[in-house]
Amino acid sequence: MDWMTNWMRIAAMRDPGVRFEIVPRDDARVRGQDSSVIFFSYRLSKLGIAPTRLAKVLGCGLPVFANERVRDVTNMIRHNRVGVIFNGHDPAQMRPALDELEKIMQDPGLPKRYRATAEAIFC
């Protein structure tokens, strides 16, 4: 849980009005968010949900902020430029990635491109 605490602390320092929601993978509230943060562990059971979660988030036109634990997801995000990958739980490692996420979110064509990426990869 250190990664979540660190990430929330950094995001809140940048934007005191930021709001966080912990949403289960089968919850439809993803559509109301500005971005999605996906942290994966090395547990084998999590590997199967990774692409499903990514498809759902991209289909909603949201950028993804994810750690580098699931190679297929990492490759999809980097190759298609649909989010930011970071490695580590240290705030010093998260800050540059959050800077990059903020830049990505300024692109007005982002939602349409992300949805098209989800359709191309997962449909």
C-alpha positions in Angstrom: 0.0 0.0 0.0 3.0 2.3 0.1 2.7 2.9 -3.6 -0.9 4.1 -3.3 -0.1 6.3 -0.4 2.9 7.8 -2.2 1.0 8.4 -5.4 -2.0 10.0 -3.6 0.3 12.2 -1.6 2.1 13.4 -4.8 -1.1 14.0 -6.7 -2.7 15.9 -3.8 0.3 18.1 -3.4 0.0 19.1 -7.1 -3.8 19.6 -6.9 -5.4 20.0 -3.5 -8.8 19.5 -5.0 -8.0 16.1 -6.5 -10.5 13.4 -5.8 -9.6 9.7 -5.5 -11.9 6.7 -6.0 -11.0 3.1 -5.6 -13.1 1.3 -8.2 -13.3 -2.5 -8.6 -12.4 -3.8 -12.0 -16.1 -4.5 -12.8 -17.4 -1.1 -11.8 -18.9 1.2 -14.5 -17.8 4.4 -12.7 -14.6 4.4 -14.7 -16.3 6.7 -17.3 -16.5 9.6 -14.8 -12.8 9.7 -14.2 -10.1 11.8 -15.7 -7.5 9.0 -15.7 -6.9 5.6 -14.3 -4.1 4.4 -12.1 -3.4 0.7 -12.4 -0.9 -1.0 -10.1 -0.2 -4.6 -10.6 1.5 -7.1 -8.3 3.4 -10.2 -9.4 0.6 -12.5 -8.4 -0.3 -14.8 -11.2 -4.0 -14.2 -10.7 -3.7 -10.5 -11.6 -2.1 -11.2 -15.0 -5.4 -12.3 -16.5 -7.3 -9.1 -15.5 -4.6 -6.7 -16.7 -5.6 -6.6 -20.4 -9.3 -6.5 -19.5 -8.9 -3.5 -17.2 -6.7 -1.8 -19.8 -9.4 -2.3 -22.5 -12.1 -0.9 -20.3 -10.1 2.2 -19.4 -8.9 2.9 -22.9 -12.4 2.3 -24.3 -13.6 5.1 -22.0 -10.9 7.4 -23.5 -8.8 7.6 -20.4 -5.1 7.6 -20.1 -3.5 5.0 -17.9 -0.8 5.5 -15.2 0.6 2.0 -14.5 3.5 0.3 -13.0 5.9 -1.9 -15.0 4.8 -5.3 -13.5 2.9 -6.9 -16.4 5.0 -6.9 -19.6 2.1 -7.2 -22.1 0.4 -4.2 -20.6 3.6 -2.2 -20.4 4.3 -2.9 -24.1 0.7 -2.0 -25.1 0.8 1.3 -23.3 4.3 2.3 -24.5 3.8 1.2 -28.1 0.4 2.9 -28.5 1.3 6.0 -26.3 -1.9 5.6 -24.3 -0.5 6.3 -20.9 2.5 6.4 -18.7 4.6 3.6 -17.2 6.7 4.0 -14.1 8.9 1.6 -12.2 9.1 1.7 -8.4 7.1 3.0 -5.4 9.4 5.8 -4.5 8.0 9.3 -4.9 11.1 10.4 -6.8 10.2 7.8 -9.4 6.5 8.7 -9.6 6.9 12.5 -10.0 8.3 12.5 -13.5 5.7 10.0 -14.6 3.0 12.1 -13.1 4.4 15.1 -15.0 4.2 13.1 -18.2 0.6 12.1 -17.4 -0.4 15.7 -16.9 1.1 16.6 -20.3 -0.7 13.8 -22.1 -4.0 14.8 -20.5 -3.8 18.2 -22.3 -4.3 16.6 -25.7 -7.9 17.3 -26.8 -7.8 14.3 -29.2 -6.9 11.9 -26.5 -10.3 10.3 -25.8 -11.0 9.4 -29.4 -7.4 8.1 -30.0 -7.5 6.0 -26.8 -10.9 4.5 -27.8 -9.6 3.7 -31.3 -6.6 2.0 -29.7 -8.8 -0.1 -27.5 -10.9 -1.2 -30.5 -7.8 -2.0 -32.6 -6.2 -4.1 -29.8 -9.1 -5.8 -28.1 -11.9 -6.1 -30.6 
